[in-house]
Amino acid sequence: MLDQIHLLAAVTVLGVLEQAYFFLQVIYARRTFGISPPKISGPPEFERIFRAQVNSSEYFPLFLAVLWLAGLFLHQGLAAALGLLYLYARYCYFMGYRASSSERLTPIYFSAGVLWILIAAAALGILHFYLSHYLGLNILQVLAV
């Protein structure tokens, strides 16, 4: 069983570490700019770091859900590769937003595209499961032809 999920588990751990890094960047920015919780406003430099972290955290549960669904129902390797692309795009988004609000755009569009592909892969995998399990249809075989 573990050989069927080890790549998904590795990408999940990398994602958690990335989220931790983003959290630490907000803590460091709070100290640098003297902004104590619960305040969320301050210099633009702080606000960009804070927003990048919050935005990344908001999308993380969705990412994890579709990563695992695509990996379990369609293909672990494909889901893990897409997951790594997503995490890289999110890192680029964070670093770009930290520098300037305009530098976040390309990485956010790219990460959204990867997320939509993961959603499609998860949906296709689940559809394949139901059709093959209940109707005996193998849509993946039909799509490969």
TORDO-22365 format. One line per field, with one value per atom (N, C-alpha, C, O): residue number from 1; residue in three letters; chain; atom name; x negated, y, z negated. Coordinates in nm, 2 decimals. Example, Ala and Ser with C-alpha at 12.3 -4.5 7.8 and 13.67 -1.06 7.14 Angstrom:
<nodes>
pos: 1  1  1  1  2  2  2  2 $
code: ALA  ALA  ALA  ALA  SER  SER  SER  SER $
unit: A  A  A  A  A  A  A  A $
site: N  CA  C  O  N  CA  C  O $
X: -1.32  -1.23  -1.32  -1.42  -1.28  -1.37  -1.29  -1.34 $
Y: -0.57  -0.45  -0.33  -0.33  -0.22  -0.11  0.00  0.11 $
Z: -0.78  -0.78  -0.78  -0.85  -0.71  -0.71  -0.79  -0.80 $
</nodes>
This chain:
<nodes>
pos: 1  1  1  1  2  2  2  2  3  3  3  3  4  4  4  4  5  5  5  5  6  6  6  6  7  7  7  7  8  8  8  8  9  9  9  9  10  10  10  10  11  11  11  11  12  12  12  12  13  13  13  13  14  14  14  14  15  15  15  15  16  16  16  16  17  17  17  17  18  18  18  18  19  19  19  19  20  20  20  20  21  21  21  21  22  22  22  22  23  23  23  23  24  24  24  24  25  25  25  25  26  26  26  26  27  27  27  27  28  28  28  28  29  29  29  29  30  30  30  30  31  31  31  31  32  32  32  32  33  33  33  33  34  34  34  34  35  35  35  35  36  36  36  36  37  37  37  37  38  38  38  38  39  39  39  39  40  40  40  40  41  41  41  41  42  42  42  42  43  43  43  43  44  44  44  44  45  45  45  45  46  46  46  46  47  47  47  47  48  48  48  48  49  49  49  49  50  50  50  50  51  51  51  51  52  52  52  52  53  53  53  53  54  54  54  54  55  55  55  55  56  56  56  56  57  57  57  57  58  58  58  58  59  59  59  59  60  60  60  60  61  61  61  61  62  62  62  62  63  63  63  63  64  64  64  64  65  65  65  65  66  66  66  66  67  67  67  67  68  68  68  68  69  69  69  69  70  70  70  70  71  71  71  71  72  72  72  72  73  73  73  73  74  74  74  74  75  75  75  75  76  76  76  76  77  77  77  77  78  78  78  78  79  79  79  79  80  80  80  80  81  81  81  81  82  82  82  82  83  83  83  83  84  84  84  84  85  85  85  85  86  86  86  86  87  87  87  87  88  88  88  88  89  89  89  89  90  90  90  90  91  91  91  91  92  92  92  92  93  93  93  93  94  94  94  94  95  95  95  95  96  96  96  96  97  97  97  97  98  98  98  98  99  99  99  99  100  100  100  100  101  101  101  101  102  102  102  102  103  103  103  103  104  104  104  104  105  105  105  105  106  106  106  106  107  107  107  107  108  108  108  108  109  109  109  109  110  110  110  110  111  111  111  111  112  112  112  112  113  113  113  113  114  114  114  114  115  115  115  115  116  116  116  116  117  117  117  117  118  118  118  118  119  119  119  119  120  120  120  120  121  121  121  121  122  122  122  122  123  123  123  123  124  124  124  124  125  125  125  125  126  126  126  126  127  127  127  127  128  128  128  128  129  129  129  129  130  130  130  130  131  131  131  131  132  132  132  132  133  133  133  133  134  134  134  134  135  135  135  135  136  136  136  136  137  137  137  137  138  138  138  138  139  139  139  139  140  140  140  140  141  141  141  141  142  142  142  142  143  143  143  143  144  144  144  144  145  145  145  145 $
code: MET  MET  MET  MET  LEU  LEU  LEU  LEU  ASP  ASP  ASP  ASP  GLN  GLN  GLN  GLN  ILE  ILE  ILE  ILE  HIS  HIS  HIS  HIS  LEU  LEU  LEU  LEU  LEU  LEU  LEU  LEU  ALA  ALA  ALA  ALA  ALA  ALA  ALA  ALA  VAL  VAL  VAL  VAL  THR  THR  THR  THR  VAL  VAL  VAL  VAL  LEU  LEU  LEU  LEU  GLY  GLY  GLY  GLY  VAL  VAL  VAL  VAL  LEU  LEU  LEU  LEU  GLU  GLU  GLU  GLU  GLN  GLN  GLN  GLN  ALA  ALA  ALA  ALA  TYR  TYR  TYR  TYR  PHE  PHE  PHE  PHE  PHE  PHE  PHE  PHE  LEU  LEU  LEU  LEU  GLN  GLN  GLN  GLN  VAL  VAL  VAL  VAL  ILE  ILE  ILE  ILE  TYR  TYR  TYR  TYR  ALA  ALA  ALA  ALA  ARG  ARG  ARG  ARG  ARG  ARG  ARG  ARG  THR  THR  THR  THR  PHE  PHE  PHE  PHE  GLY  GLY  GLY  GLY  ILE  ILE  ILE  ILE  SER  SER  SER  SER  PRO  PRO  PRO  PRO  PRO  PRO  PRO  PRO  LYS  LYS  LYS  LYS  ILE  ILE  ILE  ILE  SER  SER  SER  SER  GLY  GLY  GLY  GLY  PRO  PRO  PRO  PRO  PRO  PRO  PRO  PRO  GLU  GLU  GLU  GLU  PHE  PHE  PHE  PHE  GLU  GLU  GLU  GLU  ARG  ARG  ARG  ARG  ILE  ILE  ILE  ILE  PHE  PHE  PHE  PHE  ARG  ARG  ARG  ARG  ALA  ALA  ALA  ALA  GLN  GLN  GLN  GLN  VAL  VAL  VAL  VAL  ASN  ASN  ASN  ASN  SER  SER  SER  SER  SER  SER  SER  SER  GLU  GLU  GLU  GLU  TYR  TYR  TYR  TYR  PHE  PHE  PHE  PHE  PRO  PRO  PRO  PRO  LEU  LEU  LEU  LEU  PHE  PHE  PHE  PHE  LEU  LEU  LEU  LEU  ALA  ALA  ALA  ALA  VAL  VAL  VAL  VAL  LEU  LEU  LEU  LEU  TRP  TRP  TRP  TRP  LEU  LEU  LEU  LEU  ALA  ALA  ALA  ALA  GLY  GLY  GLY  GLY  LEU  LEU  LEU  LEU  PHE  PHE  PHE  PHE  LEU  LEU  LEU  LEU  HIS  HIS  HIS  HIS  GLN  GLN  GLN  GLN  GLY  GLY  GLY  GLY  LEU  LEU  LEU  LEU  ALA  ALA  ALA  ALA  ALA  ALA  ALA  ALA  ALA  ALA  ALA  ALA  LEU  LEU  LEU  LEU  GLY  GLY  GLY  GLY  LEU  LEU  LEU  LEU  LEU  LEU  LEU  LEU  TYR  TYR  TYR  TYR  LEU  LEU  LEU  LEU  TYR  TYR  TYR  TYR  ALA  ALA  ALA  ALA  ARG  ARG  ARG  ARG  TYR  TYR  TYR  TYR  CYS  CYS  CYS  CYS  TYR  TYR  TYR  TYR  PHE  PHE  PHE  PHE  MET  MET  MET  MET  GLY  GLY  GLY  GLY  TYR  TYR  TYR  TYR  ARG  ARG  ARG  ARG  ALA  ALA  ALA  ALA  SER  SER  SER  SER  SER  SER  SER  SER  SER  SER  SER  SER  GLU  GLU  GLU  GLU  ARG  ARG  ARG  ARG  LEU  LEU  LEU  LEU  THR  THR  THR  THR  PRO  PRO  PRO  PRO  ILE  ILE  ILE  ILE  TYR  TYR  TYR  TYR  PHE  PHE  PHE  PHE  SER  SER  SER  SER  ALA  ALA  ALA  ALA  GLY  GLY  GLY  GLY  VAL  VAL  VAL  VAL  LEU  LEU  LEU  LEU  TRP  TRP  TRP  TRP  ILE  ILE  ILE  ILE  LEU  LEU  LEU  LEU  ILE  ILE  ILE  ILE  ALA  ALA  ALA  ALA  ALA  ALA  ALA  ALA  ALA  ALA  ALA  ALA  ALA  ALA  ALA  ALA  LEU  LEU  LEU  LEU  GLY  GLY  GLY  GLY  ILE  ILE  ILE  ILE  LEU  LEU  LEU  LEU  HIS  HIS  HIS  HIS  PHE  PHE  PHE  PHE  TYR  TYR  TYR  TYR  LEU  LEU  LEU  LEU  SER  SER  SER  SER  HIS  HIS  HIS  HIS  TYR  TYR  TYR  TYR  LEU  LEU  LEU  LEU  GLY  GLY  GLY  GLY  LEU  LEU  LEU  LEU  ASN  ASN  ASN  ASN  ILE  ILE  ILE  ILE  LEU  LEU  LEU  LEU  GLN  GLN  GLN  GLN  VAL  VAL  VAL  VAL  LEU  LEU  LEU  LEU  ALA  ALA  ALA  ALA  VAL  VAL  VAL  VAL $
unit: A  A  A  A  A  A  A  A  A  A  A  A  A  A  A  A  A  A  A  A  A  A  A  A  A  A  A  A  A  A  A  A  A  A  A  A  A  A  A  A  A  A  A  A  A  A  A  A  A  A  A  A  A  A  A  A  A  A  A  A  A  A  A  A  A  A  A  A  A  A  A  A  A  A  A  A  A  A  A  A  A  A  A  A  A  A  A  A  A  A  A  A  A  A  A  A  A  A  A  A  A  A  A  A  A  A  A  A  A  A  A  A  A  A  A  A  A  A  A  A  A  A  A  A  A  A  A  A  A  A  A  A  A  A  A  A  A  A  A  A  A  A  A  A  A  A  A  A  A  A  A  A  A  A  A  A  A  A  A  A  A  A  A  A  A  A  A  A  A  A  A  A  A  A  A  A  A  A  A  A  A  A  A  A  A  A  A  A  A  A  A  A  A  A  A  A  A  A  A  A  A  A  A  A  A  A  A  A  A  A  A  A  A  A  A  A  A  A  A  A  A  A  A  A  A  A  A  A  A  A  A  A  A  A  A  A  A  A  A  A  A  A  A  A  A  A  A  A  A  A  A  A  A  A  A  A  A  A  A  A  A  A  A  A  A  A  A  A  A  A  A  A  A  A  A  A  A  A  A  A  A  A  A  A  A  A  A  A  A  A  A  A  A  A  A  A  A  A  A  A  A  A  A  A  A  A  A  A  A  A  A  A  A  A  A  A  A  A  A  A  A  A  A  A  A  A  A  A  A  A  A  A  A  A  A  A  A  A  A  A  A  A  A  A  A  A  A  A  A  A  A  A  A  A  A  A  A  A  A  A  A  A  A  A  A  A  A  A  A  A  A  A  A  A  A  A  A  A  A  A  A  A  A  A  A  A  A  A  A  A  A  A  A  A  A  A  A  A  A  A  A  A  A  A  A  A  A  A  A  A  A  A  A  A  A  A  A  A  A  A  A  A  A  A  A  A  A  A  A  A  A  A  A  A  A  A  A  A  A  A  A  A  A  A  A  A  A  A  A  A  A  A  A  A  A  A  A  A  A  A  A  A  A  A  A  A  A  A  A  A  A  A  A  A  A  A  A  A  A  A  A  A  A  A  A  A  A  A  A  A  A  A  A  A  A  A  A  A  A  A  A  A  A  A  A  A  A  A  A  A  A  A  A  A  A  A  A  A  A  A  A  A  A  A  A  A  A  A  A  A  A  A  A  A  A  A  A  A  A  A  A  A  A  A  A  A  A  A  A  A  A  A  A  A  A  A  A  A  A  A  A  A  A  A  A  A  A  A  A  A  A  A  A  A  A  A  A  A  A  A $
site: N  CA  C  O  N  CA  C  O  N  CA  C  O  N  CA  C  O  N  CA  C  O  N  CA  C  O  N  CA  C  O  N  CA  C  O  N  CA  C  O  N  CA  C  O  N  CA  C  O  N  CA  C  O  N  CA  C  O  N  CA  C  O  N  CA  C  O  N  CA  C  O  N  CA  C  O  N  CA  C  O  N  CA  C  O  N  CA  C  O  N  CA  C  O  N  CA  C  O  N  CA  C  O  N  CA  C  O  N  CA  C  O  N  CA  C  O  N  CA  C  O  N  CA  C  O  N  CA  C  O  N  CA  C  O  N  CA  C  O  N  CA  C  O  N  CA  C  O  N  CA  C  O  N  CA  C  O  N  CA  C  O  N  CA  C  O  N  CA  C  O  N  CA  C  O  N  CA  C  O  N  CA  C  O  N  CA  C  O  N  CA  C  O  N  CA  C  O  N  CA  C  O  N  CA  C  O  N  CA  C  O  N  CA  C  O  N  CA  C  O  N  CA  C  O  N  CA  C  O  N  CA  C  O  N  CA  C  O  N  CA  C  O  N  CA  C  O  N  CA  C  O  N  CA  C  O  N  CA  C  O  N  CA  C  O  N  CA  C  O  N  CA  C  O  N  CA  C  O  N  CA  C  O  N  CA  C  O  N  CA  C  O  N  CA  C  O  N  CA  C  O  N  CA  C  O  N  CA  C  O  N  CA  C  O  N  CA  C  O  N  CA  C  O  N  CA  C  O  N  CA  C  O  N  CA  C  O  N  CA  C  O  N  CA  C  O  N  CA  C  O  N  CA  C  O  N  CA  C  O  N  CA  C  O  N  CA  C  O  N  CA  C  O  N  CA  C  O  N  CA  C  O  N  CA  C  O  N  CA  C  O  N  CA  C  O  N  CA  C  O  N  CA  C  O  N  CA  C  O  N  CA  C  O  N  CA  C  O  N  CA  C  O  N  CA  C  O  N  CA  C  O  N  CA  C  O  N  CA  C  O  N  CA  C  O  N  CA  C  O  N  CA  C  O  N  CA  C  O  N  CA  C  O  N  CA  C  O  N  CA  C  O  N  CA  C  O  N  CA  C  O  N  CA  C  O  N  CA  C  O  N  CA  C  O  N  CA  C  O  N  CA  C  O  N  CA  C  O  N  CA  C  O  N  CA  C  O  N  CA  C  O  N  CA  C  O  N  CA  C  O  N  CA  C  O  N  CA  C  O  N  CA  C  O  N  CA  C  O  N  CA  C  O  N  CA  C  O  N  CA  C  O  N  CA  C  O  N  CA  C  O  N  CA  C  O  N  CA  C  O  N  CA  C  O  N  CA  C  O  N  CA  C  O  N  CA  C  O  N  CA  C  O  N  CA  C  O  N  CA  C  O  N  CA  C  O  N  CA  C  O  N  CA  C  O  N  CA  C  O  N  CA  C  O  N  CA  C  O  N  CA  C  O  N  CA  C  O  N  CA  C  O $
X: -0.08  0.00  -0.09  -0.06  -0.19  -0.27  -0.34  -0.36  -0.37  -0.43  -0.34  -0.38  -0.21  -0.11  -0.08  -0.01  -0.14  -0.12  -0.24  -0.23  -0.36  -0.48  -0.51  -0.56  -0.49  -0.51  -0.42  -0.46  -0.29  -0.19  -0.23  -0.22  -0.28  -0.32  -0.44  -0.44  -0.53  -0.65  -0.61  -0.66  -0.52  -0.48  -0.40  -0.41  -0.32  -0.25  -0.34  -0.32  -0.45  -0.54  -0.61  -0.63  -0.65  -0.71  -0.62  -0.66  -0.49  -0.39  -0.38  -0.37  -0.38  -0.37  -0.49  -0.48  -0.61  -0.73  -0.73  -0.78  -0.67  -0.66  -0.57  -0.60  -0.46  -0.36  -0.43  -0.42  -0.51  -0.59  -0.68  -0.70  -0.75  -0.84  -0.77  -0.82  -0.65  -0.57  -0.53  -0.54  -0.49  -0.45  -0.57  -0.55  -0.68  -0.80  -0.84  -0.89  -0.82  -0.84  -0.75  -0.80  -0.63  -0.54  -0.58  -0.58  -0.63  -0.68  -0.80  -0.81  -0.89  -1.01  -0.97  -1.03  -0.87  -0.83  -0.76  -0.78  -0.69  -0.62  -0.73  -0.72  -0.84  -0.95  -1.02  -1.05  -1.05  -1.12  -1.05  -1.11  -0.91  -0.84  -0.76  -0.69  -0.78  -0.72  -0.57  -0.51  -0.52  -0.37  -0.33  -0.36  -0.27  -0.23  -0.09  0.00  -0.07  0.07  0.17  0.13  0.29  0.36  0.35  0.42  0.27  0.27  0.22  0.14  0.28  0.25  0.22  0.20  0.21  0.17  0.04  0.01  -0.03  -0.15  -0.21  -0.14  -0.34  -0.41  -0.37  -0.34  -0.37  -0.34  -0.42  -0.37  -0.55  -0.63  -0.58  -0.58  -0.53  -0.47  -0.34  -0.32  -0.26  -0.13  -0.14  -0.06  -0.24  -0.25  -0.29  -0.24  -0.39  -0.43  -0.31  -0.29  -0.24  -0.12  -0.02  0.03  0.02  0.12  0.07  0.15  -0.06  -0.11  -0.09  -0.06  -0.12  -0.11  0.03  0.07  0.12  0.26  0.32  0.40  0.29  0.35  0.30  0.38  0.17  0.12  0.19  0.21  0.21  0.28  0.42  0.47  0.49  0.63  0.64  0.74  0.54  0.55  0.49  0.51  0.42  0.35  0.44  0.42  0.56  0.65  0.70  0.71  0.74  0.79  0.68  0.70  0.55  0.44  0.42  0.41  0.42  0.40  0.51  0.48  0.64  0.75  0.73  0.74  0.71  0.70  0.57  0.57  0.47  0.34  0.37  0.33  0.43  0.45  0.56  0.54  0.66  0.76  0.71  0.73  0.64  0.58  0.48  0.47  0.40  0.30  0.36  0.31  0.47  0.53  0.62  0.62  0.69  0.78  0.73  0.79  0.63  0.58  0.44  0.41  0.34  0.20  0.11  0.11  0.05  -0.03  -0.15  -0.17  -0.22  -0.33  -0.29  -0.35  -0.18  -0.13  -0.09  -0.12  -0.01  0.03  -0.09  -0.09  -0.19  -0.30  -0.38  -0.43  -0.40  -0.47  -0.39  -0.45  -0.26  -0.18  -0.19  -0.19  -0.19  -0.20  -0.33  -0.33  -0.44  -0.57  -0.57  -0.62  -0.51  -0.49  -0.41  -0.45  -0.30  -0.22  -0.30  -0.30  -0.37  -0.45  -0.56  -0.58  -0.62  -0.72  -0.66  -0.71  -0.54  -0.47  -0.43  -0.44  -0.39  -0.35  -0.47  -0.46  -0.58  -0.71  -0.74  -0.77  -0.73  -0.76  -0.66  -0.69  -0.53  -0.43  -0.47  -0.46  -0.50  -0.54  -0.65  -0.65  -0.76  -0.88  -0.85  -0.90  -0.77  -0.73  -0.65  -0.67  -0.55  -0.46  -0.54  -0.52  -0.63  -0.72  -0.79  -0.81  -0.84  -0.91  -0.82  -0.85  -0.71  -0.62  -0.49  -0.48  -0.38  -0.25  -0.23  -0.16  -0.30  -0.29  -0.36  -0.33  -0.46  -0.55  -0.48  -0.53  -0.36  -0.29  -0.20  -0.16  -0.17  -0.07  -0.10  -0.02  -0.22  -0.25  -0.25  -0.19  -0.32  -0.32  -0.18  -0.15  -0.09  0.04  0.13  0.20  0.11  0.19  0.14  0.22  0.00  -0.05  0.00  0.04  -0.01  0.03  0.18  0.22  0.26  0.40  0.43  0.51  0.35  0.36  0.33  0.40  0.22  0.18  0.29  0.32  0.34  0.45  0.57  0.63  0.61  0.72  0.69  0.78  0.57  0.53  0.54  0.59  0.50  0.52  0.66  0.70  0.75  0.89  0.95  1.02  0.91  0.95  0.91  0.98  0.78  0.73  0.80  0.83  0.83  0.91  1.05  1.09  1.11  1.25  1.25  1.33  1.15  1.14  1.11  1.17  1.03  1.00  1.12  1.15  1.19  1.31  1.42  1.49  1.44  1.53  1.50  1.58  1.37  1.32  1.35  1.40  1.33  1.36  1.51  1.54  1.59  1.74  1.78  1.86  1.74  1.78  1.73  1.80  1.60  1.55  1.60  1.63  1.62  1.67  1.82  1.86  1.90  2.04  2.10  2.20  2.03  2.08  1.99  2.02  1.87  1.77  1.71  1.65  1.72  1.66  1.52  1.50  1.42  1.29  1.26  1.22  1.30  1.28  1.14  1.11  1.05  0.91  0.85  0.77  0.90  0.86  0.92  0.85  1.04  1.10  1.03  1.00  0.99  0.91  0.77  0.72  0.71  0.58  0.57  0.47  0.69  0.70  0.70  0.70 $
Y: -0.12  0.00  0.13  0.22  0.13  0.25  0.28  0.40  0.18  0.21  0.28  0.33  0.28  0.34  0.49  0.56  0.53  0.67  0.74  0.85  0.68  0.74  0.87  0.96  0.89  1.01  1.12  1.24  1.08  1.18  1.23  1.34  1.13  1.17  1.26  1.36  1.24  1.32  1.46  1.56  1.48  1.61  1.68  1.80  1.60  1.66  1.72  1.83  1.64  1.69  1.82  1.91  1.82  1.94  2.06  2.17  2.03  2.14  2.19  2.31  2.11  2.15  2.23  2.33  2.19  2.26  2.40  2.50  2.40  2.53  2.63  2.74  2.57  2.65  2.70  2.82  2.62  2.66  2.77  2.87  2.76  2.87  3.00  3.10  2.99  3.12  3.17  3.30  3.09  3.14  3.21  3.31  3.14  3.20  3.34  3.43  3.35  3.48  3.59  3.70  3.56  3.66  3.69  3.81  3.59  3.62  3.71  3.81  3.68  3.76  3.91  4.00  3.92  4.05  4.13  4.25  4.06  4.13  4.19  4.30  4.11  4.16  4.27  4.37  4.26  4.36  4.49  4.60  4.49  4.61  4.65  4.75  4.57  4.61  4.60  4.69  4.50  4.48  4.36  4.25  4.39  4.28  4.23  4.31  4.10  4.04  4.11  4.14  4.13  4.08  4.18  4.16  4.28  4.38  4.31  4.22  4.35  4.29  4.40  4.37  4.52  4.63  4.69  4.69  4.75  4.82  4.86  4.90  4.87  4.91  4.81  4.69  4.86  4.77  4.65  4.54  4.65  4.54  4.43  4.31  4.47  4.37  4.32  4.20  4.40  4.36  4.26  4.17  4.28  4.19  4.05  3.95  4.04  3.92  3.85  3.73  3.93  3.87  3.82  3.71  3.90  3.85  3.73  3.64  3.72  3.61  3.48  3.37  3.49  3.38  3.34  3.22  3.44  3.41  3.34  3.24  3.40  3.34  3.20  3.11  3.17  3.04  2.94  2.83  2.99  2.90  2.87  2.76  2.97  2.95  2.84  2.77  2.83  2.73  2.60  2.50  2.59  2.47  2.35  2.24  2.36  2.25  2.20  2.08  2.29  2.25  2.17  2.07  2.22  2.16  2.02  1.92  2.00  1.87  1.77  1.65  1.82  1.73  1.68  1.56  1.77  1.72  1.65  1.56  1.68  1.60  1.46  1.37  1.43  1.30  1.23  1.11  1.30  1.23  1.20  1.09  1.29  1.26  1.14  1.06  1.14  1.04  0.90  0.80  0.90  0.77  0.71  0.59  0.80  0.76  0.76  0.69  0.83  0.84  0.78  0.67  0.86  0.82  0.89  1.02  0.82  0.88  0.97  1.08  0.92  0.99  1.12  1.22  1.12  1.24  1.34  1.46  1.30  1.39  1.45  1.57  1.36  1.41  1.51  1.62  1.49  1.58  1.72  1.82  1.71  1.83  1.90  2.02  1.82  1.88  1.95  2.06  1.90  1.97  2.10  2.20  2.09  2.22  2.32  2.44  2.28  2.37  2.43  2.56  2.35  2.41  2.50  2.60  2.47  2.56  2.69  2.80  2.69  2.81  2.89  3.01  2.82  2.90  2.96  3.07  2.90  2.96  3.08  3.19  3.07  3.19  3.30  3.42  3.26  3.36  3.43  3.56  3.36  3.42  3.52  3.63  3.47  3.55  3.67  3.78  3.65  3.76  3.87  3.99  3.82  3.91  3.99  4.11  3.92  3.99  4.10  4.21  4.09  4.19  4.31  4.42  4.27  4.37  4.30  4.18  4.37  4.31  4.27  4.17  4.33  4.29  4.17  4.10  4.13  4.01  3.89  3.78  3.90  3.78  3.72  3.61  3.80  3.76  3.64  3.54  3.63  3.51  3.39  3.29  3.38  3.26  3.22  3.10  3.32  3.29  3.23  3.13  3.28  3.22  3.08  2.99  3.06  2.93  2.83  2.72  2.87  2.78  2.75  2.64  2.84  2.82  2.72  2.63  2.73  2.64  2.50  2.40  2.48  2.35  2.30  2.18  2.38  2.34  2.29  2.19  2.36  2.31  2.18  2.10  2.16  2.03  1.92  1.81  1.95  1.85  1.82  1.71  1.92  1.91  1.82  1.73  1.84  1.76  1.62  1.53  1.60  1.47  1.39  1.27  1.46  1.39  1.36  1.25  1.45  1.42  1.31  1.22  1.31  1.20  1.06  0.96  1.06  0.94  0.89  0.77  0.98  0.93  0.89  0.78  0.96  0.92  0.78  0.69  0.76  0.63  0.52  0.41  0.55  0.45  0.41  0.29  0.50  0.47  0.40  0.31  0.45  0.39  0.24  0.15  0.22  0.09  -0.01  -0.12  0.05  -0.04  -0.07  -0.19  0.02  0.00  -0.04  -0.11  0.01  -0.02  -0.10  -0.14  -0.13  -0.21  -0.13  -0.19  0.00  0.08  0.13  0.18  0.12  0.17  0.30  0.28  0.42  0.54  0.57  0.64  0.53  0.56  0.48  0.53  0.36  0.28  0.35  0.35  0.40  0.46  0.59  0.62  0.67  0.79  0.77  0.85  0.65  0.62  0.59  0.60  0.55  0.51  0.62  0.60 $
Z: 0.00  0.00  0.00  0.07  -0.08  -0.09  0.04  0.07  0.12  0.25  0.35  0.45  0.31  0.40  0.35  0.42  0.24  0.19  0.15  0.10  0.16  0.11  0.18  0.11  0.31  0.37  0.33  0.31  0.31  0.26  0.12  0.09  0.04  -0.10  -0.10  -0.18  -0.01  0.00  0.04  -0.02  0.14  0.19  0.07  0.06  0.00  -0.11  -0.22  -0.27  -0.25  -0.35  -0.30  -0.37  -0.17  -0.11  -0.12  -0.15  -0.09  -0.10  -0.24  -0.26  -0.34  -0.48  -0.52  -0.58  -0.47  -0.50  -0.43  -0.49  -0.31  -0.24  -0.32  -0.34  -0.37  -0.45  -0.57  -0.61  -0.64  -0.76  -0.72  -0.80  -0.61  -0.57  -0.55  -0.59  -0.49  -0.47  -0.60  -0.62  -0.70  -0.83  -0.90  -0.95  -0.89  -0.95  -0.89  -0.95  -0.76  -0.69  -0.74  -0.76  -0.78  -0.84  -0.98  -1.01  -1.05  -1.19  -1.18  -1.26  -1.09  -1.07  -1.03  -1.08  -0.94  -0.89  -1.00  -1.02  -1.09  -1.20  -1.29  -1.34  -1.32  -1.40  -1.34  -1.40  -1.21  -1.13  -1.13  -1.15  -1.11  -1.10  -1.23  -1.23  -1.33  -1.46  -1.46  -1.52  -1.40  -1.39  -1.48  -1.44  -1.59  -1.68  -1.64  -1.59  -1.65  -1.63  -1.73  -1.84  -1.69  -1.57  -1.46  -1.36  -1.47  -1.35  -1.23  -1.23  -1.12  -0.99  -0.88  -0.77  -0.93  -0.84  -0.89  -1.00  -0.79  -0.82  -0.69  -0.59  -0.68  -0.55  -0.44  -0.46  -0.31  -0.20  -0.20  -0.16  -0.24  -0.24  -0.33  -0.29  -0.45  -0.54  -0.48  -0.48  -0.44  -0.39  -0.27  -0.26  -0.18  -0.07  -0.12  -0.08  -0.22  -0.27  -0.35  -0.33  -0.42  -0.49  -0.40  -0.42  -0.29  -0.20  -0.12  -0.09  -0.09  -0.01  -0.10  -0.05  -0.23  -0.32  -0.33  -0.33  -0.36  -0.38  -0.25  -0.26  -0.14  -0.01  0.01  0.05  -0.02  0.00  -0.10  -0.06  -0.22  -0.32  -0.28  -0.31  -0.22  -0.18  -0.07  -0.07  0.01  0.12  0.08  0.16  -0.03  -0.06  -0.08  -0.04  -0.16  -0.17  -0.04  -0.02  0.05  0.18  0.26  0.32  0.25  0.32  0.26  0.34  0.13  0.07  0.11  0.14  0.11  0.15  0.29  0.31  0.38  0.52  0.55  0.64  0.48  0.50  0.47  0.54  0.35  0.31  0.39  0.42  0.43  0.51  0.65  0.69  0.71  0.84  0.83  0.92  0.72  0.70  0.67  0.72  0.60  0.56  0.67  0.69  0.74  0.84  0.98  1.07  1.01  1.15  1.16  1.21  1.11  1.12  1.02  1.02  0.93  0.83  0.88  0.84  0.98  1.04  1.10  1.09  1.18  1.24  1.14  1.15  1.04  0.93  0.86  0.83  0.83  0.75  0.84  0.78  0.97  1.05  1.06  1.05  1.08  1.08  0.94  0.93  0.83  0.70  0.68  0.62  0.73  0.73  0.81  0.76  0.92  1.00  0.93  0.93  0.87  0.79  0.68  0.66  0.60  0.49  0.54  0.47  0.65  0.70  0.75  0.72  0.81  0.85  0.73  0.73  0.62  0.50  0.44  0.39  0.44  0.39  0.47  0.42  0.61  0.69  0.67  0.67  0.64  0.61  0.49  0.48  0.38  0.25  0.27  0.22  0.33  0.35  0.44  0.42  0.54  0.63  0.56  0.57  0.49  0.41  0.31  0.28  0.25  0.15  0.21  0.14  0.33  0.40  0.45  0.43  0.51  0.57  0.60  0.64  0.59  0.61  0.76  0.78  0.85  0.99  1.02  1.12  0.94  0.96  0.92  0.94  0.86  0.82  0.93  0.92  1.03  1.13  1.21  1.22  1.28  1.36  1.27  1.31  1.15  1.08  1.02  1.01  0.99  0.94  1.06  1.03  1.18  1.29  1.32  1.35  1.31  1.34  1.23  1.26  1.10  1.00  1.01  0.98  1.05  1.07  1.18  1.17  1.29  1.40  1.36  1.39  1.28  1.23  1.14  1.14  1.06  0.97  1.05  1.01  1.15  1.24  1.30  1.32  1.34  1.40  1.30  1.33  1.17  1.07  1.04  1.02  1.04  1.02  1.13  1.11  1.26  1.37  1.36  1.39  1.32  1.30  1.19  1.21  1.08  0.97  1.02  1.00  1.09  1.14  1.24  1.24  1.33  1.43  1.36  1.40  1.26  1.19  1.12  1.12  1.05  0.98  1.08  1.06  1.19  1.29  1.35  1.37  1.38  1.42  1.33  1.36  1.20  1.09  1.10  1.10  1.10  1.09  1.22  1.21  1.33  1.46  1.47  1.52  1.43  1.44  1.33  1.36  1.21  1.10  1.12  1.09  1.16  1.17  1.31  1.32  1.41  1.55  1.63  1.74  1.58  1.66  1.77  1.86  1.77  1.88  1.83  1.72  1.92  1.89  1.98  2.09  1.93  2.01  2.03  2.13  1.94  1.97  2.09  2.16  2.11  2.22  2.35  2.45  2.35  2.46  2.49  2.61  2.39  2.41  2.47  2.54  2.43  2.48  2.63  2.69  2.68  2.82  2.91  3.04 $
</nodes>
